[in-house]
């Protein structure tokens, strides 16, 4: 399943990179795929300058429907051989929906995003340290995700 998702991400990002427009960082509504923990599935972002509202609807590793939502801030940007990368931080919450409610998690993602110069496409990687709350027990939580988004103007 993970190999198929990686192949889909590569195909989608190569198809959308054929655009003739010039982009540095896309704003507006973005939709795509995210693979990782705490939630894998359809990813959404709404960008307004350095601030973004983020979310993912999909499944968790416990094979349950899950949802994640929060905010992200582009802290800094840098170029590697004229390729624009953005360092971002944020806060998100995630909930798994199953018959036995197993709590929720609060995460503090730290990530890096690359925006294609020739297309409104973002590829991102994030580490998500946080806290998991289950039955009045708080424990540490750590995850990571890789994804691709296409921004709609």
C-alpha positions in Angstrom: 0.0 0.0 0.0 2.8 2.4 0.9 4.6 1.7 -2.4 1.5 2.4 -4.4 1.0 5.7 -2.6 4.6 6.8 -3.3 4.1 6.0 -7.0 0.9 8.0 -7.1 2.6 10.9 -5.4 5.5 10.8 -7.9 3.1 10.6 -10.9 0.9 13.5 -9.7 3.8 15.8 -8.9 5.4 15.1 -12.3 2.2 15.8 -14.2 1.5 19.1 -12.4 5.1 20.3 -12.9 4.5 20.7 -16.6 2.7 24.0 -16.1 4.1 27.1 -17.7 3.3 29.5 -14.9 6.0 30.8 -12.4 5.4 30.2 -8.7 7.5 30.6 -5.7 5.0 29.7 -3.0 1.4 28.9 -3.6 -1.4 30.6 -1.7 -5.1 29.7 -1.8 -6.6 26.2 -1.4 -4.4 23.1 -1.9 -5.5 19.5 -2.0 -3.4 16.3 -2.3 -2.2 13.2 -0.5 -0.3 12.7 2.8 1.2 9.5 3.9 2.4 9.0 7.5 1.4 9.2 11.1 -0.9 10.3 12.8 -3.2 10.4 9.7 -2.7 9.3 6.1 -5.1 10.3 3.4 -6.4 13.3 1.6 -4.5 16.5 2.7 -5.8 20.1 2.6 -4.1 23.4 3.1 -5.4 27.0 2.8 -2.5 29.4 2.5 -2.5 33.1 3.3 1.1 34.3 3.1 3.1 32.7 5.8 0.0 31.3 7.6 -1.8 28.1 6.6 -4.8 26.2 7.8 -4.0 22.4 7.4 -5.9 19.2 7.7 -6.0 15.6 6.7 -8.9 13.2 6.4 -8.1 9.5 6.0 -7.1 6.6 8.2 -4.7 5.9 11.1 -2.3 3.0 11.7 -5.1 1.3 13.7 -7.1 1.1 10.4 -9.7 3.6 11.7 -11.1 6.7 10.0 -9.1 9.6 11.4 -9.1 13.4 11.0 -6.3 15.9 11.7 -6.6 19.7 11.7 -4.6 22.7 12.8 -2.5 25.6 11.7 1.0 26.1 10.2 3.4 29.0 10.0 6.2 29.4 7.5 9.0 30.3 9.9 11.8 30.9 7.4 12.8 30.1 3.8 16.1 29.3 2.1 17.3 28.3 -1.4 19.4 25.4 -2.4 20.7 26.0 -5.9 17.8 28.4 -6.6 15.2 25.9 -5.3 12.9 27.5 -2.7 12.4 25.6 0.6 10.3 26.7 3.5 10.8 25.7 7.2 7.4 25.6 9.0 6.0 24.9 12.5 2.5 24.5 13.7 0.0 22.8 16.0 -2.5 20.2 15.1 -5.0 17.8 16.7 -5.9 14.3 15.5 -8.8 12.0 16.4 -9.4 8.4 15.4 -13.0 7.4 15.0 -13.6 3.8 16.1 -16.2 2.0 18.3 -14.0 2.3 21.3 -12.9 5.9 21.5 -9.1 5.8 22.2 -8.5 9.5 22.8 -6.8 12.1 20.7 -3.4 13.6 20.1 -2.0 17.1 20.1 1.0 17.5 17.8 3.6 20.2 17.1 4.7 19.5 13.5 8.1 20.8 12.3 8.4 20.5 8.6 10.0 21.5 5.3 8.1 22.4 2.1 9.3 22.7 -1.4 7.2 24.6 -3.9 7.8 23.9 -7.6 8.7 27.1 -9.5 6.8 26.0 -12.6 3.6 24.7 -11.0 1.4 25.4 -8.0 2.6 22.2 -6.3 4.0 21.7 -2.9 5.9 18.7 -1.6 6.3 18.5 2.1 7.8 16.4 4.9 7.0 16.9 8.6 8.0 15.4 11.9 5.1 15.5 14.4 6.2 15.2 18.1 3.3 15.6 20.5 1.1 14.2 23.2 -1.5 11.4 23.1 -4.3 11.4 25.6 -6.0 8.1 26.2 -8.3 7.3 29.2 -6.9 10.1 31.3 -3.3 8.9 30.5 -1.0 11.3 28.7 2.0 9.9 26.8 4.4 11.1 24.3 3.7 10.7 20.6 5.9 10.9 17.5 5.1 10.7 13.9 6.1 11.8 10.4 4.4 12.4 7.1 5.3 13.0 3.5 2.9 14.5 1.0 2.1 16.5 -2.1 -0.4 19.2 -2.7 -1.8 20.9 -5.8 -3.0 24.5 -5.3 -6.1 25.6 -7.0 -6.2 29.3 -8.0 
